[in-house]
């Protein structure tokens, strides 16, 4: 059985990612000193993907 052509296309084609995973958003917020230790991991503010 073969996969649909659209499955896994972004990793192979090298398209720019427009959504960060939760751990990437926390890391970015820590770098910008916007992260507080006792804040919930849920409902994080949206962050722009670094260029």
N, C-alpha and C positions, 0 to 999 in steps of 0.2 A: 504494500500500500504506500502511496506517495503522499507527501505533504502538499498543502495548498501553497501556491507560489508566494502569497503575501506573508506567510509564516516565517518569522526570523529574518525579514528583509533588512531591518534597520542595522543589525550588527554587521551584516555583510557589505552593505552599500556605503557605510560610513556617513549616514545622515546625521545632522546635528540633533542632539538630544534636547528636548524642550521641557522635560520633567525630571526633577531630582528625586531620588529615593529618600526616605526619612533620615537614614544615617548620614547621607550626603548633606541634607539641609542642616542637621545639627552640627556637623563639622564646619560648614560654612558660617553658621551663626557663631560658633565658638571663635573662629578666626576673626570675625568682625566684633567680637566681645558683646554680642547681643544675647548670649545664652546664659540663663541662670540655672544653677544646679537643681533646684527643687521644682522646676517647671515640668508639666506633663509633656510626654512625647507626642501627644495627640493635639490636633488643632493648631499646628505650627503655622506661622505666617508664611505666605508664599515668598519664595526667593528666586531671583533671576539666575539663570544658568550662566556661569562665568564663560566668557568668550575664549 
